[in-house]
């Protein structure tokens, strides 16, 4: 069993389902910048991370819908990759709600000038 894949080999896994990855990334960026504007935690880095993390799984779902309507045959051929990406997105979204971000924000505010 191969344990290391080159960047080119990794791209070959992801290329058929690029819509899912792009949608998740775009939703993360939009939500991250929106969270900075809202400023829930008082530190831009923490706010951006929280907004992006919380929106990861919804972005995955939007990407999956886009992939389904645009290229349905790639779904059947890439179930393992889609499942892996979906599980990672779900874990990241879930982790955002369980991390002590208030404490992280306070610690960063003591260290930095934000």
C-alpha angles and dihedrals in degrees: 000000000000114000101181126054126188120235089256092053091048090051090053089059094049101036097084091052100038092131091068093051094045094049092049091049095047093048090048092052094046092047092044093055090043090054090053089056092048091046100200096167101031097238120091095218094051092043092050092048093048094049092048095044095048092050096047098092095043087050089052090052091050090049091049090052090048090049092048094052095041104039113005095169092064090061093065093045095049106039093130094052092044091049092049093049091045092051091050091050092049092049092050093048092047093047091056090066095049101045118099094240094161090062092045090051093050091048092050092047089056091050102040135042096242 
